[in-house]
Amino acid sequence: MNRKIKLVINPFWYYLNQHLCDPQSVWNMSLFWHLYKIKLLNKCWNKECSQQSHPYL
């Protein structure tokens, strides 16, 4: 699959698969997109930090 398409479809899929009764569900698409990018940035940051501390793992 084309990487650009995957980057757009993946967050949209997460948006559609939120739990209906979960109080942490975000139904505003722009807010969801903003929070998704923040979570993704944190995840990448943590991954990068862990690789720097253990470069041979």
mmCIF file as Biopython writes it, N, C-alpha, C and O atoms, coordinates in Angstrom:
data_model
#
loop_
_atom_site.group_PDB
_atom_site.id
_atom_site.type_symbol
_atom_site.label_atom_id
_atom_site.label_alt_id
_atom_site.label_comp_id
_atom_site.label_asym_id
_atom_site.label_entity_id
_atom_site.label_seq_id
_atom_site.pdbx_PDB_ins_code
_atom_site.Cartn_x
_atom_site.Cartn_y
_atom_site.Cartn_z
_atom_site.occupancy
_atom_site.B_iso_or_equiv
_atom_site.auth_seq_id
_atom_site.auth_asym_id
_atom_site.pdbx_PDB_model_num
ATOM 1   N N  . MET A ? 1  ? 0.844   -1.173 0.000  1.0 0.0 1  A 1 
ATOM 2   C CA . MET A ? 1  ? 0.000   0.000  0.000  1.0 0.0 1  A 1 
ATOM 3   C C  . MET A ? 1  ? 0.891   1.238  0.000  1.0 0.0 1  A 1 
ATOM 4   O O  . MET A ? 1  ? 1.963   1.253  0.604  1.0 0.0 1  A 1 
ATOM 5   N N  . ASN A ? 2  ? 0.435   2.246  -0.673 1.0 0.0 2  A 1 
ATOM 6   C CA . ASN A ? 2  ? 1.175   3.490  -0.724 1.0 0.0 2  A 1 
ATOM 7   C C  . ASN A ? 2  ? 1.279   4.086  0.684  1.0 0.0 2  A 1 
ATOM 8   O O  . ASN A ? 2  ? 0.294   4.122  1.421  1.0 0.0 2  A 1 
ATOM 9   N N  . ARG A ? 3  ? 2.463   4.546  1.048  1.0 0.0 3  A 1 
ATOM 10  C CA . ARG A ? 3  ? 2.702   5.044  2.407  1.0 0.0 3  A 1 
ATOM 11  C C  . ARG A ? 3  ? 1.817   6.240  2.752  1.0 0.0 3  A 1 
ATOM 12  O O  . ARG A ? 3  ? 1.327   6.331  3.878  1.0 0.0 3  A 1 
ATOM 13  N N  . LYS A ? 4  ? 1.603   7.149  1.819  1.0 0.0 4  A 1 
ATOM 14  C CA . LYS A ? 4  ? 0.763   8.324  2.086  1.0 0.0 4  A 1 
ATOM 15  C C  . LYS A ? 4  ? -0.681  7.913  2.356  1.0 0.0 4  A 1 
ATOM 16  O O  . LYS A ? 4  ? -1.335  8.460  3.243  1.0 0.0 4  A 1 
ATOM 17  N N  . ILE A ? 5  ? -1.161  6.968  1.601  1.0 0.0 5  A 1 
ATOM 18  C CA . ILE A ? 5  ? -2.530  6.492  1.815  1.0 0.0 5  A 1 
ATOM 19  C C  . ILE A ? 5  ? -2.638  5.816  3.174  1.0 0.0 5  A 1 
ATOM 20  O O  . ILE A ? 5  ? -3.617  6.011  3.894  1.0 0.0 5  A 1 
ATOM 21  N N  . LYS A ? 6  ? -1.641  5.028  3.519  1.0 0.0 6  A 1 
ATOM 22  C CA . LYS A ? 6  ? -1.650  4.335  4.806  1.0 0.0 6  A 1 
ATOM 23  C C  . LYS A ? 6  ? -1.631  5.326  5.964  1.0 0.0 6  A 1 
ATOM 24  O O  . LYS A ? 6  ? -2.288  5.096  6.979  1.0 0.0 6  A 1 
ATOM 25  N N  . LEU A ? 7  ? -0.893  6.422  5.831  1.0 0.0 7  A 1 
ATOM 26  C CA . LEU A ? 7  ? -0.829  7.421  6.897  1.0 0.0 7  A 1 
ATOM 27  C C  . LEU A ? 7  ? -2.165  8.118  7.105  1.0 0.0 7  A 1 
ATOM 28  O O  . LEU A ? 7  ? -2.443  8.595  8.205  1.0 0.0 7  A 1 
ATOM 29  N N  . VAL A ? 8  ? -2.985  8.186  6.085  1.0 0.0 8  A 1 
ATOM 30  C CA . VAL A ? 8  ? -4.300  8.814  6.212  1.0 0.0 8  A 1 
ATOM 31  C C  . VAL A ? 8  ? -5.343  7.803  6.669  1.0 0.0 8  A 1 
ATOM 32  O O  . VAL A ? 8  ? -6.198  8.130  7.491  1.0 0.0 8  A 1 
ATOM 33  N N  . ILE A ? 9  ? -5.287  6.596  6.156  1.0 0.0 9  A 1 
ATOM 34  C CA . ILE A ? 9  ? -6.298  5.584  6.478  1.0 0.0 9  A 1 
ATOM 35  C C  . ILE A ? 9  ? -6.151  5.084  7.910  1.0 0.0 9  A 1 
ATOM 36  O O  . ILE A ? 9  ? -7.152  4.852  8.588  1.0 0.0 9  A 1 
ATOM 37  N N  . ASN A ? 10 ? -4.945  4.918  8.368  1.0 0.0 10 A 1 
ATOM 38  C CA . ASN A ? 10 ? -4.712  4.370  9.696  1.0 0.0 10 A 1 
ATOM 39  C C  . ASN A ? 10 ? -5.372  5.200  10.808 1.0 0.0 10 A 1 
ATOM 40  O O  . ASN A ? 10 ? -6.097  4.622  11.617 1.0 0.0 10 A 1 
ATOM 41  N N  . PRO A ? 11 ? -5.165  6.512  10.892 1.0 0.0 11 A 1 
ATOM 42  C CA . PRO A ? 11 ? -5.846  7.284  11.941 1.0 0.0 11 A 1 
ATOM 43  C C  . PRO A ? 11 ? -7.366  7.296  11.768 1.0 0.0 11 A 1 
ATOM 44  O O  . PRO A ? 11 ? -8.114  7.282  12.745 1.0 0.0 11 A 1 
ATOM 45  N N  . PHE A ? 12 ? -7.804  7.321  10.522 1.0 0.0 12 A 1 
ATOM 46  C CA . PHE A ? 12 ? -9.244  7.296  10.280 1.0 0.0 12 A 1 
ATOM 47  C C  . PHE A ? 12 ? -9.845  5.990  10.782 1.0 0.0 12 A 1 
ATOM 48  O O  . PHE A ? 12 ? -10.946 5.988  11.332 1.0 0.0 12 A 1 
ATOM 49  N N  . TRP A ? 13 ? -9.147  4.900  10.603 1.0 0.0 13 A 1 
ATOM 50  C CA . TRP A ? 13 ? -9.601  3.598  11.097 1.0 0.0 13 A 1 
ATOM 51  C C  . TRP A ? 13 ? -9.676  3.612  12.623 1.0 0.0 13 A 1 
ATOM 52  O O  . TRP A ? 13 ? -10.636 3.099  13.197 1.0 0.0 13 A 1 
ATOM 53  N N  . TYR A ? 14 ? -8.673  4.193  13.286 1.0 0.0 14 A 1 
ATOM 54  C CA . TYR A ? 14 ? -8.701  4.306  14.747 1.0 0.0 14 A 1 
ATOM 55  C C  . TYR A ? 14 ? -9.877  5.162  15.205 1.0 0.0 14 A 1 
ATOM 56  O O  . TYR A ? 14 ? -10.506 4.869  16.221 1.0 0.0 14 A 1 
ATOM 57  N N  . TYR A ? 15 ? -10.166 6.202  14.465 1.0 0.0 15 A 1 
ATOM 58  C CA . TYR A ? 15 ? -11.297 7.066  14.787 1.0 0.0 15 A 1 
ATOM 59  C C  . TYR A ? 15 ? -12.611 6.282  14.713 1.0 0.0 15 A 1 
ATOM 60  O O  . TYR A ? 15 ? -13.455 6.394  15.602 1.0 0.0 15 A 1 
ATOM 61  N N  . LEU A ? 16 ? -12.775 5.507  13.675 1.0 0.0 16 A 1 
ATOM 62  C CA . LEU A ? 16 ? -14.013 4.744  13.501 1.0 0.0 16 A 1 
ATOM 63  C C  . LEU A ? 16 ? -14.147 3.596  14.494 1.0 0.0 16 A 1 
ATOM 64  O O  . LEU A ? 16 ? -15.262 3.172  14.796 1.0 0.0 16 A 1 
ATOM 65  N N  . ASN A ? 17 ? -13.050 3.098  14.998 1.0 0.0 17 A 1 
ATOM 66  C CA . ASN A ? 17 ? -13.082 1.948  15.903 1.0 0.0 17 A 1 
ATOM 67  C C  . ASN A ? 17 ? -13.015 2.322  17.378 1.0 0.0 17 A 1 
ATOM 68  O O  . ASN A ? 17 ? -12.660 1.489  18.212 1.0 0.0 17 A 1 
ATOM 69  N N  . GLN A ? 18 ? -13.344 3.535  17.700 1.0 0.0 18 A 1 
ATOM 70  C CA . GLN A ? 18 ? -13.395 3.919  19.109 1.0 0.0 18 A 1 
ATOM 71  C C  . GLN A ? 18 ? -14.592 3.238  19.775 1.0 0.0 18 A 1 
ATOM 72  O O  . GLN A ? 18 ? -15.596 2.939  19.127 1.0 0.0 18 A 1 
ATOM 73  N N  . HIS A ? 19 ? -14.466 3.003  21.058 1.0 0.0 19 A 1 
ATOM 74  C CA . HIS A ? 19 ? -15.579 2.428  21.810 1.0 0.0 19 A 1 
ATOM 75  C C  . HIS A ? 19 ? -16.675 3.478  21.967 1.0 0.0 19 A 1 
ATOM 76  O O  . HIS A ? 19 ? -16.400 4.649  22.227 1.0 0.0 19 A 1 
ATOM 77  N N  . LEU A ? 20 ? -17.894 3.047  21.807 1.0 0.0 20 A 1 
ATOM 78  C CA . LEU A ? 20 ? -19.013 3.985  21.853 1.0 0.0 20 A 1 
ATOM 79  C C  . LEU A ? 20 ? -19.255 4.552  23.247 1.0 0.0 20 A 1 
ATOM 80  O O  . LEU A ? 20 ? -19.586 5.729  23.385 1.0 0.0 20 A 1 
ATOM 81  N N  . CYS A ? 21 ? -19.097 3.743  24.262 1.0 0.0 21 A 1 
ATOM 82  C CA . CYS A ? 21 ? -19.421 4.171  25.625 1.0 0.0 21 A 1 
ATOM 83  C C  . CYS A ? 21 ? -18.203 4.592  26.432 1.0 0.0 21 A 1 
ATOM 84  O O  . CYS A ? 21 ? -18.307 4.850  27.631 1.0 0.0 21 A 1 
ATOM 85  N N  . ASP A ? 22 ? -17.077 4.660  25.794 1.0 0.0 22 A 1 
ATOM 86  C CA . ASP A ? 22 ? -15.856 5.046  26.497 1.0 0.0 22 A 1 
ATOM 87  C C  . ASP A ? 22 ? -15.855 6.559  26.726 1.0 0.0 22 A 1 
ATOM 88  O O  . ASP A ? 22 ? -16.034 7.318  25.773 1.0 0.0 22 A 1 
ATOM 89  N N  . PRO A ? 23 ? -15.659 7.014  27.965 1.0 0.0 23 A 1 
ATOM 90  C CA . PRO A ? 23 ? -15.651 8.462  28.219 1.0 0.0 23 A 1 
ATOM 91  C C  . PRO A ? 23 ? -14.460 9.179  27.587 1.0 0.0 23 A 1 
ATOM 92  O O  . PRO A ? 23 ? -14.479 10.403 27.457 1.0 0.0 23 A 1 
ATOM 93  N N  . GLN A ? 24 ? -13.432 8.441  27.196 1.0 0.0 24 A 1 
ATOM 94  C CA . GLN A ? 24 ? -12.270 9.070  26.574 1.0 0.0 24 A 1 
ATOM 95  C C  . GLN A ? 24 ? -12.363 9.112  25.048 1.0 0.0 24 A 1 
ATOM 96  O O  . GLN A ? 24 ? -11.423 9.555  24.388 1.0 0.0 24 A 1 
ATOM 97  N N  . SER A ? 25 ? -13.458 8.669  24.492 1.0 0.0 25 A 1 
ATOM 98  C CA . SER A ? 25 ? -13.634 8.730  23.041 1.0 0.0 25 A 1 
ATOM 99  C C  . SER A ? 25 ? -13.768 10.179 22.602 1.0 0.0 25 A 1 
ATOM 100 O O  . SER A ? 25 ? -14.418 10.987 23.265 1.0 0.0 25 A 1 
ATOM 101 N N  . VAL A ? 26 ? -13.151 10.491 21.488 1.0 0.0 26 A 1 
ATOM 102 C CA . VAL A ? 26 ? -13.196 11.846 20.941 1.0 0.0 26 A 1 
ATOM 103 C C  . VAL A ? 26 ? -13.942 11.776 19.617 1.0 0.0 26 A 1 
ATOM 104 O O  . VAL A ? 26 ? -13.487 11.111 18.687 1.0 0.0 26 A 1 
ATOM 105 N N  . TRP A ? 27 ? -15.085 12.454 19.519 1.0 0.0 27 A 1 
ATOM 106 C CA . TRP A ? 27 ? -15.906 12.357 18.315 1.0 0.0 27 A 1 
ATOM 107 C C  . TRP A ? 27 ? -15.736 13.546 17.393 1.0 0.0 27 A 1 
ATOM 108 O O  . TRP A ? 27 ? -16.266 13.549 16.282 1.0 0.0 27 A 1 
ATOM 109 N N  . ASN A ? 28 ? -15.018 14.537 17.831 1.0 0.0 28 A 1 
ATOM 110 C CA . ASN A ? 28 ? -14.688 15.654 16.954 1.0 0.0 28 A 1 
ATOM 111 C C  . ASN A ? 28 ? -13.464 15.239 16.137 1.0 0.0 28 A 1 
ATOM 112 O O  . ASN A ? 28 ? -12.397 14.986 16.695 1.0 0.0 28 A 1 
ATOM 113 N N  . MET A ? 29 ? -13.623 15.170 14.818 1.0 0.0 29 A 1 
ATOM 114 C CA . MET A ? 29 ? -12.553 14.636 13.969 1.0 0.0 29 A 1 
ATOM 115 C C  . MET A ? 29 ? -11.284 15.484 14.034 1.0 0.0 29 A 1 
ATOM 116 O O  . MET A ? 29 ? -10.186 14.928 14.061 1.0 0.0 29 A 1 
ATOM 117 N N  . SER A ? 30 ? -11.398 16.782 14.058 1.0 0.0 30 A 1 
ATOM 118 C CA . SER A ? 30 ? -10.201 17.634 14.113 1.0 0.0 30 A 1 
ATOM 119 C C  . SER A ? 30 ? -9.481  17.483 15.450 1.0 0.0 30 A 1 
ATOM 120 O O  . SER A ? 30 ? -8.251  17.462 15.491 1.0 0.0 30 A 1 
ATOM 121 N N  . LEU A ? 31 ? -10.226 17.381 16.528 1.0 0.0 31 A 1 
ATOM 122 C CA . LEU A ? 31 ? -9.608  17.161 17.835 1.0 0.0 31 A 1 
ATOM 123 C C  . LEU A ? 31 ? -8.967  15.774 17.891 1.0 0.0 31 A 1 
ATOM 124 O O  . LEU A ? 31 ? -7.867  15.615 18.419 1.0 0.0 31 A 1 
ATOM 125 N N  . PHE A ? 32 ? -9.648  14.789 17.352 1.0 0.0 32 A 1 
ATOM 126 C CA . PHE A ? 32 ? -9.079  13.445 17.308 1.0 0.0 32 A 1 
ATOM 127 C C  . PHE A ? 32 ? -7.770  13.442 16.524 1.0 0.0 32 A 1 
ATOM 128 O O  . PHE A ? 32 ? -6.787  12.842 16.957 1.0 0.0 32 A 1 
ATOM 129 N N  . TRP A ? 33 ? -7.755  14.107 15.382 1.0 0.0 33 A 1 
ATOM 130 C CA . TRP A ? 33 ? -6.553  14.163 14.551 1.0 0.0 33 A 1 
ATOM 131 C C  . TRP A ? 33 ? -5.411  14.833 15.309 1.0 0.0 33 A 1 
ATOM 132 O O  . TRP A ? 33 ? -4.270  14.375 15.246 1.0 0.0 33 A 1 
ATOM 133 N N  . HIS A ? 34 ? -5.708  15.894 16.010 1.0 0.0 34 A 1 
ATOM 134 C CA . HIS A ? 34 ? -4.701  16.603 16.807 1.0 0.0 34 A 1 
ATOM 135 C C  . HIS A ? 34 ? -4.143  15.695 17.908 1.0 0.0 34 A 1 
ATOM 136 O O  . HIS A ? 34 ? -2.927  15.607 18.076 1.0 0.0 34 A 1 
ATOM 137 N N  . LEU A ? 35 ? -5.005  15.032 18.645 1.0 0.0 35 A 1 
ATOM 138 C CA . LEU A ? 35 ? -4.568  14.142 19.719 1.0 0.0 35 A 1 
ATOM 139 C C  . LEU A ? 35 ? -3.821  12.928 19.175 1.0 0.0 35 A 1 
ATOM 140 O O  . LEU A ? 35 ? -2.873  12.442 19.792 1.0 0.0 35 A 1 
ATOM 141 N N  . TYR A ? 36 ? -4.252  12.451 18.025 1.0 0.0 36 A 1 
ATOM 142 C CA . TYR A ? 36 ? -3.571  11.313 17.406 1.0 0.0 36 A 1 
ATOM 143 C C  . TYR A ? 36 ? -2.134  11.686 17.041 1.0 0.0 36 A 1 
ATOM 144 O O  . TYR A ? 36 ? -1.217  10.898 17.272 1.0 0.0 36 A 1 
ATOM 145 N N  . LYS A ? 37 ? -1.930  12.861 16.482 1.0 0.0 37 A 1 
ATOM 146 C CA . LYS A ? 37 ? -0.577  13.293 16.115 1.0 0.0 37 A 1 
ATOM 147 C C  . LYS A ? 37 ? 0.302   13.464 17.346 1.0 0.0 37 A 1 
ATOM 148 O O  . LYS A ? 37 ? 1.492   13.153 17.304 1.0 0.0 37 A 1 
ATOM 149 N N  . ILE A ? 38 ? -0.265  13.948 18.427 1.0 0.0 38 A 1 
ATOM 150 C CA . ILE A ? 38 ? 0.501   14.089 19.669 1.0 0.0 38 A 1 
ATOM 151 C C  . ILE A ? 38 ? 0.899   12.713 20.206 1.0 0.0 38 A 1 
ATOM 152 O O  . ILE A ? 38 ? 2.048   12.512 20.601 1.0 0.0 38 A 1 
ATOM 153 N N  . LYS A ? 39 ? -0.032  11.776 20.222 1.0 0.0 39 A 1 
ATOM 154 C CA . LYS A ? 39 ? 0.284   10.419 20.690 1.0 0.0 39 A 1 
ATOM 155 C C  . LYS A ? 39 ? 1.337   9.758  19.809 1.0 0.0 39 A 1 
ATOM 156 O O  . LYS A ? 39 ? 2.239   9.084  20.306 1.0 0.0 39 A 1 
ATOM 157 N N  . LEU A ? 40 ? 1.218   9.952  18.518 1.0 0.0 40 A 1 
ATOM 158 C CA . LEU A ? 40 ? 2.194   9.377  17.597 1.0 0.0 40 A 1 
ATOM 159 C C  . LEU A ? 40 ? 3.580   9.985  17.814 1.0 0.0 40 A 1 
ATOM 160 O O  . LEU A ? 40 ? 4.583   9.273  17.783 1.0 0.0 40 A 1 
ATOM 161 N N  . LEU A ? 41 ? 3.635   11.285 18.030 1.0 0.0 41 A 1 
ATOM 162 C CA . LEU A ? 41 ? 4.906   11.947 18.298 1.0 0.0 41 A 1 
ATOM 163 C C  . LEU A ? 41 ? 5.526   11.428 19.591 1.0 0.0 41 A 1 
ATOM 164 O O  . LEU A ? 41 ? 6.728   11.165 19.635 1.0 0.0 41 A 1 
ATOM 165 N N  . ASN A ? 42 ? 4.728   11.277 20.637 1.0 0.0 42 A 1 
ATOM 166 C CA . ASN A ? 42 ? 5.234   10.725 21.901 1.0 0.0 42 A 1 
ATOM 167 C C  . ASN A ? 42 ? 5.739   9.299  21.725 1.0 0.0 42 A 1 
ATOM 168 O O  . ASN A ? 42 ? 6.777   8.925  22.271 1.0 0.0 42 A 1 
ATOM 169 N N  . LYS A ? 43 ? 5.006   8.520  20.968 1.0 0.0 43 A 1 
ATOM 170 C CA . LYS A ? 43 ? 5.410   7.136  20.723 1.0 0.0 43 A 1 
ATOM 171 C C  . LYS A ? 43 ? 6.747   7.088  19.975 1.0 0.0 43 A 1 
ATOM 172 O O  . LYS A ? 43 ? 7.628   6.307  20.331 1.0 0.0 43 A 1 
ATOM 173 N N  . CYS A ? 44 ? 6.894   7.906  18.959 1.0 0.0 44 A 1 
ATOM 174 C CA . CYS A ? 44 ? 8.155   7.948  18.204 1.0 0.0 44 A 1 
ATOM 175 C C  . CYS A ? 44 ? 9.289   8.468  19.074 1.0 0.0 44 A 1 
ATOM 176 O O  . CYS A ? 44 ? 10.412  7.968  19.005 1.0 0.0 44 A 1 
ATOM 177 N N  . TRP A ? 45 ? 8.999   9.457  19.883 1.0 0.0 45 A 1 
ATOM 178 C CA . TRP A ? 45 ? 10.017  10.019 20.767 1.0 0.0 45 A 1 
ATOM 179 C C  . TRP A ? 45 ? 10.512  8.954  21.752 1.0 0.0 45 A 1 
ATOM 180 O O  . TRP A ? 45 ? 11.717  8.794  21.944 1.0 0.0 45 A 1 
ATOM 181 N N  . ASN A ? 46 ? 9.586   8.234  22.369 1.0 0.0 46 A 1 
ATOM 182 C CA . ASN A ? 46 ? 9.962   7.175  23.313 1.0 0.0 46 A 1 
ATOM 183 C C  . ASN A ? 46 ? 10.738  6.066  22.623 1.0 0.0 46 A 1 
ATOM 184 O O  . ASN A ? 46 ? 11.685  5.521  23.190 1.0 0.0 46 A 1 
ATOM 185 N N  . LYS A ? 47 ? 10.349  5.740  21.431 1.0 0.0 47 A 1 
ATOM 186 C CA . LYS A ? 47 ? 11.055  4.705  20.686 1.0 0.0 47 A 1 
ATOM 187 C C  . LYS A ? 47 ? 12.478  5.152  20.371 1.0 0.0 47 A 1 
ATOM 188 O O  . LYS A ? 47 ? 13.418  4.366  20.489 1.0 0.0 47 A 1 
ATOM 189 N N  . GLU A ? 48 ? 12.639  6.402  19.975 1.0 0.0 48 A 1 
ATOM 190 C CA . GLU A ? 48 ? 13.959  6.934  19.666 1.0 0.0 48 A 1 
ATOM 191 C C  . GLU A ? 48 ? 14.831  6.977  20.912 1.0 0.0 48 A 1 
ATOM 192 O O  . GLU A ? 48 ? 16.015  6.644  20.846 1.0 0.0 48 A 1 
ATOM 193 N N  . CYS A ? 49 ? 14.271  7.378  22.039 1.0 0.0 49 A 1 
ATOM 194 C CA . CYS A ? 49 ? 15.033  7.433  23.293 1.0 0.0 49 A 1 
ATOM 195 C C  . CYS A ? 49 ? 15.459  6.040  23.731 1.0 0.0 49 A 1 
ATOM 196 O O  . CYS A ? 49 ? 16.581  5.858  24.205 1.0 0.0 49 A 1 
ATOM 197 N N  . SER A ? 50 ? 14.594  5.069  23.582 1.0 0.0 50 A 1 
ATOM 198 C CA . SER A ? 50 ? 14.952  3.712  23.992 1.0 0.0 50 A 1 
ATOM 199 C C  . SER A ? 50 ? 16.037  3.142  23.084 1.0 0.0 50 A 1 
ATOM 200 O O  . SER A ? 50 ? 16.879  2.372  23.546 1.0 0.0 50 A 1 
ATOM 201 N N  . GLN A ? 51 ? 16.034  3.497  21.826 1.0 0.0 51 A 1 
ATOM 202 C CA . GLN A ? 51 ? 17.075  3.023  20.913 1.0 0.0 51 A 1 
ATOM 203 C C  . GLN A ? 51 ? 18.413  3.681  21.216 1.0 0.0 51 A 1 
ATOM 204 O O  . GLN A ? 51 ? 19.461  3.064  21.027 1.0 0.0 51 A 1 
ATOM 205 N N  . GLN A ? 52 ? 18.390  4.915  21.680 1.0 0.0 52 A 1 
ATOM 206 C CA . GLN A ? 52 ? 19.636  5.593  22.017 1.0 0.0 52 A 1 
ATOM 207 C C  . GLN A ? 52 ? 20.238  5.020  23.291 1.0 0.0 52 A 1 
ATOM 208 O O  . GLN A ? 52 ? 21.460  4.932  23.413 1.0 0.0 52 A 1 
ATOM 209 N N  . SER A ? 53 ? 19.410  4.638  24.225 1.0 0.0 53 A 1 
ATOM 210 C CA . SER A ? 53 ? 19.939  4.101  25.473 1.0 0.0 53 A 1 
ATOM 211 C C  . SER A ? 53 ? 20.418  2.655  25.315 1.0 0.0 53 A 1 
ATOM 212 O O  . SER A ? 53 ? 21.305  2.214  26.045 1.0 0.0 53 A 1 
ATOM 213 N N  . HIS A ? 54 ? 19.835  1.919  24.367 1.0 0.0 54 A 1 
ATOM 214 C CA . HIS A ? 54 ? 20.229  0.529  24.098 1.0 0.0 54 A 1 
ATOM 215 C C  . HIS A ? 54 ? 20.411  0.361  22.587 1.0 0.0 54 A 1 
ATOM 216 O O  . HIS A ? 54 ? 19.561  -0.245 21.933 1.0 0.0 54 A 1 
ATOM 217 N N  . PRO A ? 55 ? 21.480  0.875  22.032 1.0 0.0 55 A 1 
ATOM 218 C CA . PRO A ? 55 ? 21.607  0.867  20.567 1.0 0.0 55 A 1 
ATOM 219 C C  . PRO A ? 55 ? 21.782  -0.513 19.952 1.0 0.0 55 A 1 
ATOM 220 O O  . PRO A ? 55 ? 21.590  -0.669 18.746 1.0 0.0 55 A 1 
ATOM 221 N N  . TYR A ? 56 ? 22.139  -1.516 20.742 1.0 0.0 56 A 1 
ATOM 222 C CA . TYR A ? 56 ? 22.402  -2.832 20.168 1.0 0.0 56 A 1 
ATOM 223 C C  . TYR A ? 56 ? 21.252  -3.808 20.361 1.0 0.0 56 A 1 
ATOM 224 O O  . TYR A ? 56 ? 21.409  -4.998 20.087 1.0 0.0 56 A 1 
ATOM 225 N N  . LEU A ? 57 ? 20.113  -3.339 20.820 1.0 0.0 57 A 1 
ATOM 226 C CA . LEU A ? 57 ? 18.964  -4.233 20.991 1.0 0.0 57 A 1 
ATOM 227 C C  . LEU A ? 57 ? 18.152  -4.306 19.733 1.0 0.0 57 A 1 
ATOM 228 O O  . LEU A ? 57 ? 17.144  -5.012 19.689 1.0 0.0 57 A 1 
#
